[in-house]
Amino acid sequence: MADEPSKKGKGALGDLVKAESMIQFAIALPAGCVIGWLLGSWGDRHFHQAWMGVVGILLGALGGFIQIFRTASGYLKRDAK
């Protein structure tokens, strides 16, 4: 009974949480790029510019990398405890 708190996050539920974190890694960068591209292409059409789509993709990629970094650092902090 005394070992119960140390097993928190282990087992099937803990494995699902780890799998969800890995899925976030796989989705964060492409989703950020697509959202940035959509917003940039809207800006291209709305403001009659040709460079906003590229900037949107770059900003979306940056946002995706930031999300990956935050998820990874949180995952590493949980494993260190």
PDB file of N, CA, C and O in Angstrom:
ATOM      1  N   MET A   1       0.808  -1.188   0.000  1.00  0.00           N
ATOM      2  CA  MET A   1       0.000   0.000   0.000  1.00  0.00           C
ATOM      3  C   MET A   1       0.856   1.259   0.000  1.00  0.00           C
ATOM      4  O   MET A   1       0.477   2.258  -0.610  1.00  0.00           O
ATOM      5  N   ALA A   2       1.982   1.230   0.660  1.00  0.00           N
ATOM      6  CA  ALA A   2       2.835   2.413   0.734  1.00  0.00           C
ATOM      7  C   ALA A   2       3.457   2.737  -0.613  1.00  0.00           C
ATOM      8  O   ALA A   2       3.859   3.878  -0.842  1.00  0.00           O
ATOM      9  N   ASP A   3       3.546   1.762  -1.514  1.00  0.00           N
ATOM     10  CA  ASP A   3       4.145   1.982  -2.821  1.00  0.00           C
ATOM     11  C   ASP A   3       3.171   2.551  -3.848  1.00  0.00           C
ATOM     12  O   ASP A   3       3.590   2.865  -4.962  1.00  0.00           O
ATOM     13  N   GLU A   4       1.910   2.693  -3.523  1.00  0.00           N
ATOM     14  CA  GLU A   4       0.902   3.173  -4.467  1.00  0.00           C
ATOM     15  C   GLU A   4       1.222   4.548  -5.048  1.00  0.00           C
ATOM     16  O   GLU A   4       1.135   4.697  -6.267  1.00  0.00           O
ATOM     17  N   PRO A   5       1.589   5.571  -4.255  1.00  0.00           N
ATOM     18  CA  PRO A   5       1.871   6.881  -4.852  1.00  0.00           C
ATOM     19  C   PRO A   5       3.052   6.865  -5.816  1.00  0.00           C
ATOM     20  O   PRO A   5       3.077   7.647  -6.766  1.00  0.00           O
ATOM     21  N   SER A   6       4.030   5.989  -5.591  1.00  0.00           N
ATOM     22  CA  SER A   6       5.184   5.950  -6.489  1.00  0.00           C
ATOM     23  C   SER A   6       4.837   5.332  -7.837  1.00  0.00           C
ATOM     24  O   SER A   6       5.575   5.507  -8.807  1.00  0.00           O
ATOM     25  N   LYS A   7       3.721   4.612  -7.908  1.00  0.00           N
ATOM     26  CA  LYS A   7       3.306   4.002  -9.167  1.00  0.00           C
ATOM     27  C   LYS A   7       2.378   4.900  -9.977  1.00  0.00           C
ATOM     28  O   LYS A   7       1.840   4.477 -11.000  1.00  0.00           O
ATOM     29  N   LYS A   8       2.190   6.135  -9.523  1.00  0.00           N
ATOM     30  CA  LYS A   8       1.299   7.058 -10.222  1.00  0.00           C
ATOM     31  C   LYS A   8       1.821   7.304 -11.634  1.00  0.00           C
ATOM     32  O   LYS A   8       3.006   7.584 -11.816  1.00  0.00           O
ATOM     33  N   GLY A   9       0.953   7.202 -12.626  1.00  0.00           N
ATOM     34  CA  GLY A   9       1.352   7.419 -14.008  1.00  0.00           C
ATOM     35  C   GLY A   9       1.896   6.174 -14.679  1.00  0.00           C
ATOM     36  O   GLY A   9       2.326   6.234 -15.830  1.00  0.00           O
ATOM     37  N   LYS A  10       1.886   5.066 -13.996  1.00  0.00           N
ATOM     38  CA  LYS A  10       2.375   3.810 -14.561  1.00  0.00           C
ATOM     39  C   LYS A  10       1.189   2.996 -15.048  1.00  0.00           C
ATOM     40  O   LYS A  10       0.039   3.292 -14.724  1.00  0.00           O
ATOM     41  N   GLY A  11       1.479   1.987 -15.814  1.00  0.00           N
ATOM     42  CA  GLY A  11       0.423   1.102 -16.267  1.00  0.00           C
ATOM     43  C   GLY A  11      -0.195   1.558 -17.571  1.00  0.00           C
ATOM     44  O   GLY A  11       0.406   2.318 -18.329  1.00  0.00           O
ATOM     45  N   ALA A  12      -1.394   1.089 -17.818  1.00  0.00           N
ATOM     46  CA  ALA A  12      -2.069   1.349 -19.093  1.00  0.00           C
ATOM     47  C   ALA A  12      -2.386   2.826 -19.286  1.00  0.00           C
ATOM     48  O   ALA A  12      -2.225   3.350 -20.388  1.00  0.00           O
ATOM     49  N   LEU A  13      -2.828   3.498 -18.246  1.00  0.00           N
ATOM     50  CA  LEU A  13      -3.149   4.917 -18.371  1.00  0.00           C
ATOM     51  C   LEU A  13      -1.889   5.744 -18.629  1.00  0.00           C
ATOM     52  O   LEU A  13      -1.909   6.676 -19.433  1.00  0.00           O
ATOM     53  N   GLY A  14      -0.816   5.408 -17.958  1.00  0.00           N
ATOM     54  CA  GLY A  14       0.449   6.098 -18.189  1.00  0.00           C
ATOM     55  C   GLY A  14       0.951   5.892 -19.608  1.00  0.00           C
ATOM     56  O   GLY A  14       1.511   6.809 -20.208  1.00  0.00           O
ATOM     57  N   ASP A  15       0.758   4.702 -20.146  1.00  0.00           N
ATOM     58  CA  ASP A  15       1.149   4.431 -21.533  1.00  0.00           C
ATOM     59  C   ASP A  15       0.322   5.243 -22.513  1.00  0.00           C
ATOM     60  O   ASP A  15       0.841   5.711 -23.526  1.00  0.00           O
ATOM     61  N   LEU A  16      -0.970   5.414 -22.217  1.00  0.00           N
ATOM     62  CA  LEU A  16      -1.816   6.237 -23.087  1.00  0.00           C
ATOM     63  C   LEU A  16      -1.388   7.697 -23.059  1.00  0.00           C
ATOM     64  O   LEU A  16      -1.418   8.375 -24.086  1.00  0.00           O
ATOM     65  N   VAL A  17      -0.992   8.180 -21.894  1.00  0.00           N
ATOM     66  CA  VAL A  17      -0.527   9.558 -21.784  1.00  0.00           C
ATOM     67  C   VAL A  17       0.758   9.749 -22.583  1.00  0.00           C
ATOM     68  O   VAL A  17       0.928  10.769 -23.251  1.00  0.00           O
ATOM     69  N   LYS A  18       1.655   8.784 -22.520  1.00  0.00           N
ATOM     70  CA  LYS A  18       2.899   8.859 -23.301  1.00  0.00           C
ATOM     71  C   LYS A  18       2.601   8.811 -24.788  1.00  0.00           C
ATOM     72  O   LYS A  18       3.223   9.533 -25.567  1.00  0.00           O
ATOM     73  N   ALA A  19       1.658   7.971 -25.194  1.00  0.00           N
ATOM     74  CA  ALA A  19       1.299   7.883 -26.611  1.00  0.00           C
ATOM     75  C   ALA A  19       0.690   9.196 -27.089  1.00  0.00           C
ATOM     76  O   ALA A  19       0.958   9.635 -28.208  1.00  0.00           O
ATOM     77  N   GLU A  20      -0.126   9.824 -26.250  1.00  0.00           N
ATOM     78  CA  GLU A  20      -0.716  11.110 -26.616  1.00  0.00           C
ATOM     79  C   GLU A  20       0.359  12.177 -26.779  1.00  0.00           C
ATOM     80  O   GLU A  20       0.254  13.028 -27.662  1.00  0.00           O
ATOM     81  N   SER A  21       1.373  12.145 -25.954  1.00  0.00           N
ATOM     82  CA  SER A  21       2.483  13.095 -26.086  1.00  0.00           C
ATOM     83  C   SER A  21       3.241  12.877 -27.394  1.00  0.00           C
ATOM     84  O   SER A  21       3.639  13.842 -28.047  1.00  0.00           O
ATOM     85  N   MET A  22       3.439  11.644 -27.770  1.00  0.00           N
ATOM     86  CA  MET A  22       4.133  11.346 -29.022  1.00  0.00           C
ATOM     87  C   MET A  22       3.291  11.775 -30.231  1.00  0.00           C
ATOM     88  O   MET A  22       3.838  12.218 -31.241  1.00  0.00           O
ATOM     89  N   ILE A  23       1.984  11.645 -30.130  1.00  0.00           N
ATOM     90  CA  ILE A  23       1.102  12.098 -31.204  1.00  0.00           C
ATOM     91  C   ILE A  23       1.180  13.614 -31.335  1.00  0.00           C
ATOM     92  O   ILE A  23       1.128  14.146 -32.444  1.00  0.00           O
ATOM     93  N   GLN A  24       1.304  14.317 -30.200  1.00  0.00           N
ATOM     94  CA  GLN A  24       1.474  15.766 -30.259  1.00  0.00           C
ATOM     95  C   GLN A  24       2.738  16.138 -31.019  1.00  0.00           C
ATOM     96  O   GLN A  24       2.739  17.108 -31.778  1.00  0.00           O
ATOM     97  N   PHE A  25       3.817  15.379 -30.827  1.00  0.00           N
ATOM     98  CA  PHE A  25       5.051  15.629 -31.575  1.00  0.00           C
ATOM     99  C   PHE A  25       4.806  15.517 -33.073  1.00  0.00           C
ATOM    100  O   PHE A  25       5.282  16.340 -33.855  1.00  0.00           O
ATOM    101  N   ALA A  26       4.062  14.492 -33.464  1.00  0.00           N
ATOM    102  CA  ALA A  26       3.849  14.235 -34.882  1.00  0.00           C
ATOM    103  C   ALA A  26       2.919  15.253 -35.532  1.00  0.00           C
ATOM    104  O   ALA A  26       3.014  15.483 -36.738  1.00  0.00           O
ATOM    105  N   ILE A  27       2.029  15.861 -34.769  1.00  0.00           N
ATOM    106  CA  ILE A  27       1.025  16.756 -35.337  1.00  0.00           C
ATOM    107  C   ILE A  27       1.401  18.227 -35.233  1.00  0.00           C
ATOM    108  O   ILE A  27       0.960  19.024 -36.061  1.00  0.00           O
ATOM    109  N   ALA A  28       2.195  18.608 -34.250  1.00  0.00           N
ATOM    110  CA  ALA A  28       2.441  20.023 -33.946  1.00  0.00           C
ATOM    111  C   ALA A  28       3.044  20.784 -35.118  1.00  0.00           C
ATOM    112  O   ALA A  28       2.531  21.841 -35.485  1.00  0.00           O
ATOM    113  N   LEU A  29       4.096  20.287 -35.704  1.00  0.00           N
ATOM    114  CA  LEU A  29       4.772  21.027 -36.775  1.00  0.00           C
ATOM    115  C   LEU A  29       3.930  21.114 -38.049  1.00  0.00           C
ATOM    116  O   LEU A  29       3.766  22.214 -38.577  1.00  0.00           O
ATOM    117  N   PRO A  30       3.389  20.012 -38.566  1.00  0.00           N
ATOM    118  CA  PRO A  30       2.561  20.151 -39.771  1.00  0.00           C
ATOM    119  C   PRO A  30       1.310  21.004 -39.549  1.00  0.00           C
ATOM    120  O   PRO A  30       0.924  21.774 -40.428  1.00  0.00           O
ATOM    121  N   ALA A  31       0.680  20.874 -38.392  1.00  0.00           N
ATOM    122  CA  ALA A  31      -0.514  21.679 -38.124  1.00  0.00           C
ATOM    123  C   ALA A  31      -0.167  23.159 -38.055  1.00  0.00           C
ATOM    124  O   ALA A  31      -0.911  23.995 -38.569  1.00  0.00           O
ATOM    125  N   GLY A  32       0.948  23.488 -37.430  1.00  0.00           N
ATOM    126  CA  GLY A  32       1.376  24.882 -37.370  1.00  0.00           C
ATOM    127  C   GLY A  32       1.658  25.444 -38.746  1.00  0.00           C
ATOM    128  O   GLY A  32       1.292  26.582 -39.040  1.00  0.00           O
ATOM    129  N   CYS A  33       2.308  24.658 -39.596  1.00  0.00           N
ATOM    130  CA  CYS A  33       2.603  25.119 -40.958  1.00  0.00           C
ATOM    131  C   CYS A  33       1.325  25.325 -41.764  1.00  0.00           C
ATOM    132  O   CYS A  33       1.202  26.318 -42.481  1.00  0.00           O
ATOM    133  N   VAL A  34       0.381  24.409 -41.657  1.00  0.00           N
ATOM    134  CA  VAL A  34      -0.868  24.522 -42.417  1.00  0.00           C
ATOM    135  C   VAL A  34      -1.676  25.733 -41.940  1.00  0.00           C
ATOM    136  O   VAL A  34      -2.200  26.492 -42.755  1.00  0.00           O
ATOM    137  N   ILE A  35      -1.773  25.909 -40.630  1.00  0.00           N
ATOM    138  CA  ILE A  35      -2.525  27.054 -40.111  1.00  0.00           C
ATOM    139  C   ILE A  35      -1.852  28.358 -40.519  1.00  0.00           C
ATOM    140  O   ILE A  35      -2.530  29.307 -40.913  1.00  0.00           O
ATOM    141  N   GLY A  36      -0.527  28.414 -40.427  1.00  0.00           N
ATOM    142  CA  GLY A  36       0.192  29.615 -40.854  1.00  0.00           C
ATOM    143  C   GLY A  36       0.025  29.884 -42.335  1.00  0.00           C
ATOM    144  O   GLY A  36      -0.124  31.034 -42.747  1.00  0.00           O
ATOM    145  N   TRP A  37       0.049  28.824 -43.143  1.00  0.00           N
ATOM    146  CA  TRP A  37      -0.125  28.984 -44.586  1.00  0.00           C
ATOM    147  C   TRP A  37      -1.532  29.505 -44.905  1.00  0.00           C
ATOM    148  O   TRP A  37      -1.698  30.385 -45.750  1.00  0.00           O
ATOM    149  N   LEU A  38      -2.541  28.954 -44.221  1.00  0.00           N
ATOM    150  CA  LEU A  38      -3.916  29.409 -44.470  1.00  0.00           C
ATOM    151  C   LEU A  38      -4.092  30.878 -44.098  1.00  0.00           C
ATOM    152  O   LEU A  38      -4.691  31.646 -44.851  1.00  0.00           O
ATOM    153  N   LEU A  39      -3.570  31.267 -42.935  1.00  0.00           N
ATOM    154  CA  LEU A  39      -3.675  32.667 -42.536  1.00  0.00           C
ATOM    155  C   LEU A  39      -2.864  33.572 -43.467  1.00  0.00           C
ATOM    156  O   LEU A  39      -3.302  34.672 -43.803  1.00  0.00           O
ATOM    157  N   GLY A  40      -1.687  33.109 -43.878  1.00  0.00           N
ATOM    158  CA  GLY A  40      -0.862  33.898 -44.792  1.00  0.00           C
ATOM    159  C   GLY A  40      -1.492  34.041 -46.169  1.00  0.00           C
ATOM    160  O   GLY A  40      -1.429  35.114 -46.769  1.00  0.00           O
ATOM    161  N   SER A  41      -2.097  32.976 -46.675  1.00  0.00           N
ATOM    162  CA  SER A  41      -2.735  33.083 -47.986  1.00  0.00           C
ATOM    163  C   SER A  41      -3.976  33.969 -47.918  1.00  0.00           C
ATOM    164  O   SER A  41      -4.293  34.661 -48.886  1.00  0.00           O
ATOM    165  N   TRP A  42      -4.683  33.957 -46.786  1.00  0.00           N
ATOM    166  CA  TRP A  42      -5.789  34.899 -46.602  1.00  0.00           C
ATOM    167  C   TRP A  42      -5.257  36.328 -46.617  1.00  0.00           C
ATOM    168  O   TRP A  42      -5.848  37.209 -47.241  1.00  0.00           O
ATOM    169  N   GLY A  43      -4.148  36.554 -45.934  1.00  0.00           N
ATOM    170  CA  GLY A  43      -3.534  37.884 -45.935  1.00  0.00           C
ATOM    171  C   GLY A  43      -3.063  38.293 -47.322  1.00  0.00           C
ATOM    172  O   GLY A  43      -3.159  39.463 -47.694  1.00  0.00           O
ATOM    173  N   ASP A  44      -2.549  37.323 -48.096  1.00  0.00           N
ATOM    174  CA  ASP A  44      -2.152  37.608 -49.482  1.00  0.00           C
ATOM    175  C   ASP A  44      -3.328  38.129 -50.298  1.00  0.00           C
ATOM    176  O   ASP A  44      -3.216  39.130 -51.006  1.00  0.00           O
ATOM    177  N   ARG A  45      -4.454  37.434 -50.188  1.00  0.00           N
ATOM    178  CA  ARG A  45      -5.635  37.841 -50.958  1.00  0.00           C
ATOM    179  C   ARG A  45      -6.244  39.144 -50.439  1.00  0.00           C
ATOM    180  O   ARG A  45      -6.666  39.997 -51.220  1.00  0.00           O
ATOM    181  N   HIS A  46      -6.283  39.284 -49.143  1.00  0.00           N
ATOM    182  CA  HIS A  46      -6.939  40.446 -48.540  1.00  0.00           C
ATOM    183  C   HIS A  46      -6.131  41.731 -48.739  1.00  0.00           C
ATOM    184  O   HIS A  46      -6.701  42.783 -49.026  1.00  0.00           O
ATOM    185  N   PHE A  47      -4.828  41.649 -48.591  1.00  0.00           N
ATOM    186  CA  PHE A  47      -3.982  42.834 -48.673  1.00  0.00           C
ATOM    187  C   PHE A  47      -3.233  42.947 -50.001  1.00  0.00           C
ATOM    188  O   PHE A  47      -2.436  43.867 -50.179  1.00  0.00           O
ATOM    189  N   HIS A  48      -3.480  42.016 -50.943  1.00  0.00           N
ATOM    190  CA  HIS A  48      -2.864  42.015 -52.274  1.00  0.00           C
ATOM    191  C   HIS A  48      -1.337  42.030 -52.192  1.00  0.00           C
ATOM    192  O   HIS A  48      -0.668  42.823 -52.854  1.00  0.00           O
ATOM    193  N   GLN A  49      -0.808  41.134 -51.366  1.00  0.00           N
ATOM    194  CA  GLN A  49       0.628  40.970 -51.210  1.00  0.00           C
ATOM    195  C   GLN A  49       0.990  39.543 -51.612  1.00  0.00           C
ATOM    196  O   GLN A  49       0.120  38.673 -51.655  1.00  0.00           O
ATOM    197  N   ALA A  50       2.264  39.297 -51.906  1.00  0.00           N
ATOM    198  CA  ALA A  50       2.668  37.960 -52.327  1.00  0.00           C
ATOM    199  C   ALA A  50       3.585  37.280 -51.320  1.00  0.00           C
ATOM    200  O   ALA A  50       3.982  36.137 -51.546  1.00  0.00           O
ATOM    201  N   TRP A  51       3.931  37.923 -50.242  1.00  0.00           N
ATOM    202  CA  TRP A  51       4.910  37.372 -49.317  1.00  0.00           C
ATOM    203  C   TRP A  51       4.307  36.850 -48.020  1.00  0.00           C
ATOM    204  O   TRP A  51       5.004  36.190 -47.249  1.00  0.00           O
ATOM    205  N   MET A  52       3.070  37.117 -47.765  1.00  0.00           N
ATOM    206  CA  MET A  52       2.467  36.764 -46.477  1.00  0.00           C
ATOM    207  C   MET A  52       2.288  35.257 -46.301  1.00  0.00           C
ATOM    208  O   MET A  52       2.346  34.757 -45.177  1.00  0.00           O
ATOM    209  N   GLY A  53       2.074  34.538 -47.384  1.00  0.00           N
ATOM    210  CA  GLY A  53       1.941  33.086 -47.281  1.00  0.00           C
ATOM    211  C   GLY A  53       3.222  32.437 -46.789  1.00  0.00           C
ATOM    212  O   GLY A  53       3.187  31.532 -45.955  1.00  0.00           O
ATOM    213  N   VAL A  54       4.352  32.900 -47.305  1.00  0.00           N
ATOM    214  CA  VAL A  54       5.647  32.353 -46.885  1.00  0.00           C
ATOM    215  C   VAL A  54       5.924  32.691 -45.422  1.00  0.00           C
ATOM    216  O   VAL A  54       6.397  31.847 -44.661  1.00  0.00           O
ATOM    217  N   VAL A  55       5.629  33.924 -45.039  1.00  0.00           N
ATOM    218  CA  VAL A  55       5.822  34.327 -43.644  1.00  0.00           C
ATOM    219  C   VAL A  55       4.900  33.524 -42.730  1.00  0.00           C
ATOM    220  O   VAL A  55       5.292  33.149 -41.625  1.00  0.00           O
ATOM    221  N   GLY A  56       3.688  33.262 -43.183  1.00  0.00           N
ATOM    222  CA  GLY A  56       2.763  32.450 -42.395  1.00  0.00           C
ATOM    223  C   GLY A  56       3.277  31.039 -42.180  1.00  0.00           C
ATOM    224  O   GLY A  56       3.163  30.494 -41.082  1.00  0.00           O
ATOM    225  N   ILE A  57       3.840  30.445 -43.220  1.00  0.00           N
ATOM    226  CA  ILE A  57       4.409  29.100 -43.087  1.00  0.00           C
ATOM    227  C   ILE A  57       5.568  29.116 -42.094  1.00  0.00           C
ATOM    228  O   ILE A  57       5.674  28.231 -41.245  1.00  0.00           O
ATOM    229  N   LEU A  58       6.434  30.119 -42.200  1.00  0.00           N
ATOM    230  CA  LEU A  58       7.584  30.197 -41.294  1.00  0.00           C
ATOM    231  C   LEU A  58       7.149  30.418 -39.846  1.00  0.00           C
ATOM    232  O   LEU A  58       7.685  29.790 -38.933  1.00  0.00           O
ATOM    233  N   LEU A  59       6.183  31.304 -39.638  1.00  0.00           N
ATOM    234  CA  LEU A  59       5.682  31.533 -38.282  1.00  0.00           C
ATOM    235  C   LEU A  59       4.963  30.294 -37.740  1.00  0.00           C
ATOM    236  O   LEU A  59       5.057  29.987 -36.551  1.00  0.00           O
ATOM    237  N   GLY A  60       4.254  29.592 -38.607  1.00  0.00           N
ATOM    238  CA  GLY A  60       3.600  28.356 -38.186  1.00  0.00           C
ATOM    239  C   GLY A  60       4.611  27.284 -37.808  1.00  0.00           C
ATOM    240  O   GLY A  60       4.417  26.555 -36.835  1.00  0.00           O
ATOM    241  N   ALA A  61       5.694  27.191 -38.583  1.00  0.00           N
ATOM    242  CA  ALA A  61       6.749  26.230 -38.247  1.00  0.00           C
ATOM    243  C   ALA A  61       7.403  26.599 -36.918  1.00  0.00           C
ATOM    244  O   ALA A  61       7.695  25.723 -36.104  1.00  0.00           O
ATOM    245  N   LEU A  62       7.631  27.885 -36.697  1.00  0.00           N
ATOM    246  CA  LEU A  62       8.202  28.334 -35.433  1.00  0.00           C
ATOM    247  C   LEU A  62       7.272  27.981 -34.272  1.00  0.00           C
ATOM    248  O   LEU A  62       7.725  27.502 -33.232  1.00  0.00           O
ATOM    249  N   GLY A  63       5.987  28.216 -34.451  1.00  0.00           N
ATOM    250  CA  GLY A  63       5.021  27.853 -33.418  1.00  0.00           C
ATOM    251  C   GLY A  63       5.001  26.350 -33.159  1.00  0.00           C
ATOM    252  O   GLY A  63       4.881  25.914 -32.014  1.00  0.00           O
ATOM    253  N   GLY A  64       5.121  25.557 -34.229  1.00  0.00           N
ATOM    254  CA  GLY A  64       5.169  24.101 -34.073  1.00  0.00           C
ATOM    255  C   GLY A  64       6.393  23.654 -33.303  1.00  0.00           C
ATOM    256  O   GLY A  64       6.302  22.773 -32.448  1.00  0.00           O
ATOM    257  N   PHE A  65       7.553  24.260 -33.599  1.00  0.00           N
ATOM    258  CA  PHE A  65       8.773  23.918 -32.874  1.00  0.00           C
ATOM    259  C   PHE A  65       8.664  24.311 -31.397  1.00  0.00           C
ATOM    260  O   PHE A  65       9.123  23.578 -30.521  1.00  0.00           O
ATOM    261  N   ILE A  66       8.061  25.456 -31.129  1.00  0.00           N
ATOM    262  CA  ILE A  66       7.882  25.876 -29.735  1.00  0.00           C
ATOM    263  C   ILE A  66       6.988  24.889 -28.998  1.00  0.00           C
ATOM    264  O   ILE A  66       7.270  24.528 -27.855  1.00  0.00           O
ATOM    265  N   GLN A  67       5.911  24.449 -29.646  1.00  0.00           N
ATOM    266  CA  GLN A  67       5.018  23.475 -29.019  1.00  0.00           C
ATOM    267  C   GLN A  67       5.741  22.149 -28.783  1.00  0.00           C
ATOM    268  O   GLN A  67       5.566  21.532 -27.732  1.00  0.00           O
ATOM    269  N   ILE A  68       6.542  21.708 -29.738  1.00  0.00           N
ATOM    270  CA  ILE A  68       7.311  20.471 -29.560  1.00  0.00           C
ATOM    271  C   ILE A  68       8.272  20.616 -28.391  1.00  0.00           C
ATOM    272  O   ILE A  68       8.394  19.705 -27.573  1.00  0.00           O
ATOM    273  N   PHE A  69       8.959  21.756 -28.302  1.00  0.00           N
ATOM    274  CA  PHE A  69       9.907  21.981 -27.212  1.00  0.00           C
ATOM    275  C   PHE A  69       9.198  21.975 -25.861  1.00  0.00           C
ATOM    276  O   PHE A  69       9.682  21.362 -24.910  1.00  0.00           O
ATOM    277  N   ARG A  70       8.051  22.655 -25.771  1.00  0.00           N
ATOM    278  CA  ARG A  70       7.310  22.681 -24.502  1.00  0.00           C
ATOM    279  C   ARG A  70       6.827  21.294 -24.108  1.00  0.00           C
ATOM    280  O   ARG A  70       6.908  20.913 -22.940  1.00  0.00           O
ATOM    281  N   THR A  71       6.328  20.541 -25.074  1.00  0.00           N
ATOM    282  CA  THR A  71       5.844  19.195 -24.786  1.00  0.00           C
ATOM    283  C   THR A  71       6.993  18.300 -24.347  1.00  0.00           C
ATOM    284  O   THR A  71       6.859  17.537 -23.390  1.00  0.00           O
ATOM    285  N   ALA A  72       8.126  18.391 -25.044  1.00  0.00           N
ATOM    286  CA  ALA A  72       9.280  17.556 -24.702  1.00  0.00           C
ATOM    287  C   ALA A  72       9.840  17.919 -23.337  1.00  0.00           C
ATOM    288  O   ALA A  72      10.181  17.029 -22.558  1.00  0.00           O
ATOM    289  N   SER A  73       9.944  19.209 -23.033  1.00  0.00           N
ATOM    290  CA  SER A  73      10.496  19.598 -21.735  1.00  0.00           C
ATOM    291  C   SER A  73       9.565  19.191 -20.600  1.00  0.00           C
ATOM    292  O   SER A  73      10.034  18.768 -19.543  1.00  0.00           O
ATOM    293  N   GLY A  74       8.266  19.310 -20.798  1.00  0.00           N
ATOM    294  CA  GLY A  74       7.321  18.841 -19.789  1.00  0.00           C
ATOM    295  C   GLY A  74       7.382  17.334 -19.602  1.00  0.00           C
ATOM    296  O   GLY A  74       7.264  16.833 -18.484  1.00  0.00           O
ATOM    297  N   TYR A  75       7.565  16.621 -20.695  1.00  0.00           N
ATOM    298  CA  TYR A  75       7.670  15.160 -20.641  1.00  0.00           C
ATOM    299  C   TYR A  75       8.928  14.750 -19.895  1.00  0.00           C
ATOM    300  O   TYR A  75       8.900  13.804 -19.107  1.00  0.00           O
ATOM    301  N   LEU A  76      10.043  15.456 -20.137  1.00  0.00           N
ATOM    302  CA  LEU A  76      11.286  15.124 -19.458  1.00  0.00           C
ATOM    303  C   LEU A  76      11.218  15.475 -17.970  1.00  0.00           C
ATOM    304  O   LEU A  76      11.792  14.768 -17.142  1.00  0.00           O
ATOM    305  N   LYS A  77      10.520  16.564 -17.625  1.00  0.00           N
ATOM    306  CA  LYS A  77      10.376  16.939 -16.218  1.00  0.00           C
ATOM    307  C   LYS A  77       9.537  15.909 -15.465  1.00  0.00           C
ATOM    308  O   LYS A  77       9.820  15.586 -14.311  1.00  0.00           O
ATOM    309  N   ARG A  78       8.495  15.395 -16.137  1.00  0.00           N
ATOM    310  CA  ARG A  78       7.653  14.367 -15.476  1.00  0.00           C
ATOM    311  C   ARG A  78       8.437  13.093 -15.244  1.00  0.00           C
ATOM    312  O   ARG A  78       8.268  12.439 -14.215  1.00  0.00           O
ATOM    313  N   ASP A  79       9.305  12.728 -16.201  1.00  0.00           N
ATOM    314  CA  ASP A  79      10.076  11.505 -16.045  1.00  0.00           C
ATOM    315  C   ASP A  79      11.169  11.645 -14.986  1.00  0.00           C
ATOM    316  O   ASP A  79      11.572  10.653 -14.380  1.00  0.00           O
ATOM    317  N   ALA A  80      11.653  12.873 -14.758  1.00  0.00           N
ATOM    318  CA  ALA A  80      12.712  13.091 -13.781  1.00  0.00           C
ATOM    319  C   ALA A  80      12.196  12.975 -12.350  1.00  0.00           C
ATOM    320  O   ALA A  80      12.965  12.677 -11.436  1.00  0.00           O
ATOM    321  N   LYS A  81      10.906  13.208 -12.151  1.00  0.00           N
ATOM    322  CA  LYS A  81      10.349  13.156 -10.786  1.00  0.00           C
ATOM    323  C   LYS A  81      10.157  11.753 -10.304  1.00  0.00           C
ATOM    324  O   LYS A  81       9.699  11.543  -9.180  1.00  0.00           O
TER     325      LYS A  81
END
